[in-house]
Amino acid sequence: MSAPAHASAHHAPSGFWRKYVFSLDHKVIGIQYYFLGLFSVFLGMSLSLLMRFHMVNPEAKVSWFAKLWPTAAAGGIMTPELYLSLMTMHGTIMVFFVLTTVPQSGFGNYFLPIQIGAEDMAFPVLNMMSFWTTFLALVVMVSAFFVQGGAPLAGWTAYPPLSGAGRITGPGEGMGQTLWIISIAIFCGASLMGAINFIATTVDLRCKGMKLMRMPLTCWTWLVTAILGLLGFAVLLAAGVLLILDRVAGSSFFLPSGLFISDQIIANHKGGSPLLWQHLFWFFGHPEVYIAILPGMGVTSHLLATFARKPIFGYKAMVYAVLAIGFLGFLVWGHHMFMSGMNPYSAMAFSVLTMCIGVPSAIKTFNWIGTLWGGKIHFTTAMMFALGFVSLFISGGLSGIFLGQPALDLYFHDTYFVVGHFHMIMGVAAIFGMFAGTFYWFPKMFGRMMNETLGKIHFYLTFLGVYGIFTPMHYVGIVGNPRRYSDFSNVEYLAGVIPVHQFMTYCAYVTVAAQIIFVVNLFWSIRKGPKAPVNPWNATSLEWTIPSPPPFDNFAGVHPVVYHGPYEYSVPGVERDFIMQTDAPNPVPAEG
Amino acid sequence: MLLAPVVWILTVVIAYFFAAKTWWFPLPINQHGIAYDEQFTRTLVVTGVIFILAQFALGWVIFRYRDDGGRASHSHGNNKLETLWTSATAVLFLGLVLMGTKIWAGVHFDEPPADAIPVEVLGKQFAWSFRYAGPDGKFGRTELKFINDAGGNPFGIDDKDPAGKDDIVSASLKIPAGKPIKLILHSRDVIHNFFVRELRMKQDIVPGMEIPLSFQADKIGVYEVPCSELCGLGHYQMRTTMQVMSPDDFEKWKQQQLANK
């Protein structure tokens, strides 16, 4: 089966810059995205750790806070504005530079072309530009910490007028907020380039025999995610440009007349609508949730079949469910705005559509369990994370049934119930998808195996840790705990939830510590892990037919031909318990 | 496999705290709140049953179908089952949302009775103000240039307008029990949110908009109003109270305010 190593028909570039930095190779770009995401996830996680510390120790004096933030943490005590800056940057970095980049741009870049039998992405130069534009966006975003006033405090949703009226609404709302919007606009550009590339690649570069309905579910989710990105980021880009204009050019897209901020009459703005921003933002923002989670669903489906040694239960239903989620994902943005003051009649439409999107999500869950049913499950670390994904997806999905009802949102809007819900489903479930992908594809990407013992310790600590952090958020949400509070001592009824917050903070410490095990495992394995065979998991898709790591042009000049669907496991009458997609139509049992 | 009992134990612990109501809502103080709690309970039961069944099923397949060296069964799915669970989920989820529509309609579609007491609510970074029309039943004209927070005029009431002379301005909300109230929500700077847990109600307050919110509170008491939409660095301390008084006490309070003017 395996192609001879280093027999590339196309020669890899030899110079350092072309090979590792401004590379056109989708595999290098995928790894670049992966490490950009890894840096970002640690940055975002550190910010959340500081937040969790501050929430339960609002009065604490920490000397190095004062060194890091001489004004915002003067004397070592974190100010509320610093807390909100950390919160804003945590959300922004996690959503854009982790959840959007790693599952799609990282793994998708590396494995989409290989899984469909292509030599590279359709537009390699665009691909490179997309990565470096993302990198630029990250640099601009992080620089917001270092300008006067610090990072913005308006949250990752940046609702105007708080985000639009300038410095007078708070520290961080000057240069920091402007840089934030510029970074987001740049990021939108990068994502648009990536989306076009993914779509073109999937449509045009599938190898012979790779019909759409033979694509691994990962490819389906990357395709649908790319379409969501194309339509969603275009709107966010427009919204971002309008918000910048409001801030620096005196326009009034989002700022109404009659503002009186910080003892000043704001006379130069008239006629704008704060709700317009929310509509535009969530028109992107809700599909963004699916941008984050769909690739994780794809990876989970792919892994459950592989490690249960069973065909995926209801492949077609899975594909249609992904398409339905993608389509409906554009019709439900208003459920973020039930309390916003928009026409209350529209809430009825948005809530019914929101419940509709629960149906394909439920189909996925049923089919995952159906896939496992009757299987022979191999508990690799990759599989553990895929199973963890299913558990978290169930938990995080069901709390959405509360929030999707405008009637119940009358209480839960902007409480910790919401924070728990979206962290569970969009945050940690998606991150479990990334861990699953990492453990599964690491052998192909780096040519070595990761350590399974460390992997399992990391899995259990993380699994228990995230449940420990995010489940209690639902409980305190029921008590009515508002989100985005830097300190709970001003509201009397919150006295009872402070011990719960303490528990969550301890769980956060454990979870963060567990991530060190992952990083050690990752870097140790890159250098010292045992050499990976071509197909360590006995999987069927095309990446497992080529050397680990693959040669520059993937298939060494050979054009693969596909004869089978992606999940032919344990086929009766076939000796080996899997049929590779490229195996001959009537496979003769053979050792590959 | 260890993961199966871990999933089961987590499921039991999580479900326990929902069932035991260890951390819970305060008691509702009106009919809407009672209806709200019923809808919440319905939703909790439906999602709770699905949650427990799904997590237990996940644990079960992990436990039952671990690799024992044998061969997995071969199946590409089952369209009948697929149709069954798709329709079951659709009916359950849509049924739930439709059952909740009356509650939403009660808050937002029904016009408040003509005798509802109007109260203007002003949100600003980072405090609340409430305005009552006074004996003439009319709110005085306001203008931005008359705003004087330190002088007790956060609304910017024009003191040349006779209708404004008797307006009562308060830093906390006082309302009579059992009477319909109509709040008119304003913000003068950024978005805030008016939230009273015991009313089971919240509403964003958006600059440039006048948003009505009607309700009735039946139980005398003092209830907290924490701002529930991020409004800046003082968001966490933007708090006031809603005091529900007997109608007599409310009248007395109003007279007192007028006497102090």
Interface residues (C-beta under 8 A of the other chain):
Chain A: T79 P80 E81 L84 L153 A154 G155 Y159 P161 L162 A165 T169 G170 P171 P256 S257 G258 L259 F260 I261 S262 D263 I265 G272 S273 P274 L275 A308 R309 K310 P311 I312 F313 G314 Y315 K316 A317 M339 S340 G341 P344 Y345 A347 M348 S351 V352 T354 M355 C356 G358 V359 A362 I363 T365 F366 N367 I369 G370 L372 W373 G374 G375 K376 I377 H378 F379 M384 L387 V390 S391 I394 S395 L398 S399 I401 F402 G404 Q405 P406 A407 L408 L410 Y411 H413 D414 T415 Y460 F463 L464 Y467 T471 Y475 V476 I478 V479 G480 P482 R484 Y485 S486 D487 F488 N490 V491 E492 Y493 G496 V497 V500 Y569 S570 V571 P572 D577
Chain B: M1 L2 L3 V6 V7 L10 I14 F17 F18 T22 W23 W24 F25 P26 Y36 Q39 F40 T43 L44 V46 T47 I50 F51 A54 Q55 A57 L58 V61 I62 Y65 R66 D67 D68 G69 G70 R71 A72 S73 H74 S75 H76 G77 N78 N79 L81 E82 W85 T86 T89 A90 F93 L94 L96 V97 G100 T101 I103 W104 V107 H108 F109 K124 Q125 L144 K145 I147 D149 G156 R188 D189 V190 I191 N193 F195 R197 R200 M201 K202 Q203 D204 I205 V206 P207 G208 M209 I211 E224 P226 C227 S228 E229 L230 C231 G232 L233 G234 H235 Y236 Q237 R239
